[in-house]
Amino acid sequence: MQLVINTYGSYLRKKNNCFLVKNEDTVFEVSVNKVDSILITTSAYLSTDAVKFAVDNNIDIVFLDHFGDPYGRVWHSKLGSTTLIRRRQLEIYDKPEGLKLAKNWASKKIGNQVKLIKKLKSTRSEGLEKFQEHIDKIEKLKEKLSDLKGTVDERRADIMGLEGMASRIYFEAISSVMPERFKFSGRSRNPAIDEFNCLLNYGYGVLYSRVEKACIIAGLDPYIGFIHTDNYNKKSLVFDLIEMFRIYADKTVIYLFSKRKVKEKHFDEVPGGLSLNKEGKAILIEELNKTFEKKIKYRGREIKVKNIIPMECHRIANELIKK
């Protein structure tokens, strides 16, 4: 589970084999064996004992800003694996092998989008033709993606263009099933201009921290990406790999709206848009934790969703060094 600290002035410390969290209203303990990571979304106090306790148990402490984007992380300084993996990331970037990896990740994302629209279609009796139209358009874009040849540098614009077109169609389909009050017009980043994107952006922030952690553990360099270009201090590979896993945040947010769990009171107005307040964050993170704990069939095995991300990162690392 992710231990989330979102109450202003909370205090985190170590107590025996547990983390103890204390604030004005409550005091509770959580066994270290139950914690995968610690998310801190507000002003809080941490003891050095708690930090060392987390590091010793491979638990990262992630600090999220107002919109759910990670801005800092406490993590041990050891490399996740051999430096050969990092060398291979650099070596294959400008080869067809690098383009093949990038295409696979983008194709996985688009395939997930098609599956979700098909599921939405199967649970409805109206608008079926429109759903099928969305599916056909996205599948054609996926075919164009698979036909790309060359190197990442030569095809980056094509990959991102096809991926962007698929996403626009995908979110148009999702908006059509939203309650009338919460329909939206495409994606909007931080600050989001509507409630759906507000929840989605925060969910992606939480997901981003999991992908970065999985990269580090697998020995992948988060800064050496393929599709996303290199910029100073930009974790390009994390942006590349998160595309395959966005579907888990998407499904969670759609579920919250379909079950009428989202209320206008969960959002605060900020300059240019909306942000999730404390109550809204709590509802989203609770549901995300449930999503991550679910067992699903994946690559012929039944595993928890939270284990899919590190499994894929290890698979990519092993593929790079042909292990």
Number of C-alpha atoms within 10 A of each C-alpha: 16 20 18 19 22 19 17 15 14 20 18 21 19 21 15 9 12 18 21 17 21 18 15 10 7 8 11 10 15 15 12 17 11 11 18 17 21 19 21 24 22 18 13 15 15 13 12 12 14 18 18 16 19 23 16 12 14 16 22 23 23 23 20 21 15 14 23 27 21 20 11 13 16 15 18 15 7 9 13 16 14 13 12 13 21 19 15 16 20 15 13 18 20 16 14 14 16 24 24 17 19 23 24 15 18 23 22 15 22 25 15 17 24 22 13 18 18 16 11 15 20 11 9 11 7 9 11 15 10 13 22 16 12 21 22 13 15 24 17 12 18 23 12 13 22 14 8 16 13 14 19 26 15 13 18 17 12 14 23 15 14 19 20 13 13 24 18 15 18 22 18 18 22 18 17 16 17 15 11 9 8 16 16 19 14 17 17 16 14 17 18 22 20 20 23 24 22 25 30 24 25 27 24 22 18 21 23 22 25 21 23 23 24 23 24 19 18 22 22 31 24 22 21 22 23 26 26 19 16 14 10 7 8 15 18 20 23 24 20 20 25 21 19 21 20 18 18 18 24 20 14 22 22 18 14 17 17 13 8 10 13 20 12 10 10 19 21 13 12 12 8 10 17 21 28 24 16 16 12 20 22 16 15 22 20 13 17 21 16 14 17 19 15 12 14 13 10 11 8 7 9 11 16 16 20 20 13 17 22 20 14 17 22 19 14 18 24 14 13 21 14 9 7
